[in-house]
Amino acid sequence: MTVLFWVSAALVLYVYAGYPCLVAAWARLVDRQPRRAPFDAGRWPSISIIIAARNEARRLPARVSNLLAQDYPGPREIIVVSDGSTDAPGTVPPRGTSSNKAVTVWPAPMSPASLRSLLKSSGRSARFS
């Protein structure tokens, strides 16, 4: 019984003191600087902006217009994911005027909507809105 007590005490001590100290030491030793992806000067990476919408037809035009109005010099696309909304958001958002500002609306279930939209995006970087 004594051995079980000391093993348990050592385990509890490791969980509450040893492991946090180990993680703190690791954090100080490892280089945590963000790595920037290289890209050609003057050529911005393409991005995909994904909006998951459910019965958002009333607010969607303003949101998409706001995203289209933002100044980003590289190619971008806006994907609106609708999960079977009752207010038909696919008929509401303004369509992009160029391939640089494409707006796509397609239905998807809400739970895997983010994953599906990420798989359909063509941008080098995806941002969820």
C-alpha positions in Angstrom: 0.0 0.0 0.0 2.9 2.4 0.7 4.3 1.9 -2.8 0.9 2.7 -4.3 0.7 5.9 -2.3 4.1 7.1 -3.4 3.5 6.2 -7.0 0.2 8.1 -6.9 1.8 11.1 -5.1 4.6 11.2 -7.7 2.0 11.0 -10.5 0.0 13.9 -9.0 3.1 15.9 -8.4 4.2 15.4 -12.0 0.8 16.4 -13.4 0.5 19.6 -11.4 4.1 20.7 -11.1 6.4 18.6 -13.3 4.5 18.8 -16.6 3.9 22.6 -16.4 7.6 23.1 -15.7 8.5 20.8 -18.6 6.3 22.7 -21.0 7.6 26.1 -19.8 11.2 24.9 -20.4 10.2 23.6 -23.8 8.6 26.9 -24.7 11.8 28.8 -23.8 14.0 26.5 -25.8 12.0 26.0 -29.0 12.0 28.7 -31.7 8.4 30.0 -31.8 8.8 32.7 -34.4 6.1 32.5 -37.1 7.4 31.3 -40.4 6.3 33.5 -43.4 5.5 31.8 -46.6 7.7 33.3 -49.3 6.0 34.8 -52.3 7.2 36.9 -55.3 7.5 40.6 -54.7 4.3 42.4 -55.9 2.4 39.1 -56.2 0.1 38.5 -53.3 -1.1 35.0 -52.4 -4.7 34.1 -53.2 -7.1 33.9 -50.4 -10.5 32.3 -49.9 -13.0 33.9 -47.5 -15.7 31.5 -46.3 -19.0 32.7 -44.8 -21.2 30.1 -43.1 -24.7 31.4 -43.3 -28.0 30.2 -41.9 -31.1 32.3 -42.6 -28.8 35.3 -43.1 -30.2 36.6 -46.4 -31.1 40.0 -44.8 -27.6 40.7 -43.6 -25.6 38.8 -46.3 -25.5 41.6 -49.0 -23.9 44.1 -46.6 -21.4 41.5 -45.4 -20.4 40.4 -48.9 -20.2 44.1 -50.1 -18.0 44.9 -47.1 -15.7 42.0 -47.9 -15.5 43.0 -51.6 -14.8 46.6 -50.7 -11.8 45.7 -48.6 -8.4 46.5 -50.2 -6.5 43.4 -50.9 -4.2 43.5 -53.9 -4.1 39.7 -54.5 -6.7 37.4 -56.0 -9.5 36.4 -53.6 -12.8 34.5 -53.6 -15.8 34.6 -51.3 -17.6 31.4 -50.6 -21.0 31.6 -48.9 -22.0 28.3 -47.4 -25.8 27.9 -46.8 -27.1 24.9 -44.9 -30.6 24.7 -46.3 -31.7 28.1 -45.1 -35.4 29.0 -45.5 -34.7 32.5 -46.8 -32.8 31.5 -49.9 -29.4 33.3 -49.4 -28.2 32.1 -52.8 -30.4 34.7 -54.5 -29.3 37.6 -52.3 -25.5 38.3 -52.3 -24.2 40.4 -55.1 -22.1 38.6 -57.7 -18.5 39.5 -58.1 -17.6 41.7 -61.1 -14.3 40.0 -61.9 -12.6 36.7 -61.3 -10.5 38.5 -58.7 -13.7 38.9 -56.6 -15.7 35.8 -57.2 -18.8 35.1 -55.0 -20.0 31.5 -54.8 -23.1 30.3 -52.9 -23.7 26.6 -52.4 -25.7 24.5 -50.0 -24.0 22.3 -47.3 -24.9 20.9 -44.0 -23.8 23.2 -41.2 -21.7 20.7 -39.2 -19.3 19.8 -42.0 -19.8 23.1 -43.8 -16.5 24.6 -42.8 -14.6 21.5 -43.9 -16.5 21.3 -47.2 -15.9 25.0 -48.0 -12.3 24.7 -47.1 -11.9 21.8 -49.6 -13.7 23.7 -52.3 -11.7 26.9 -51.8 -8.9 27.6 -54.3 -7.0 30.2 -52.4 -3.7 29.6 -50.9 -5.0 30.9 -47.5 -8.6 30.6 -46.2 -10.2 32.9 -43.7 -13.5 32.1 -42.0 -15.8 35.1 -41.6 
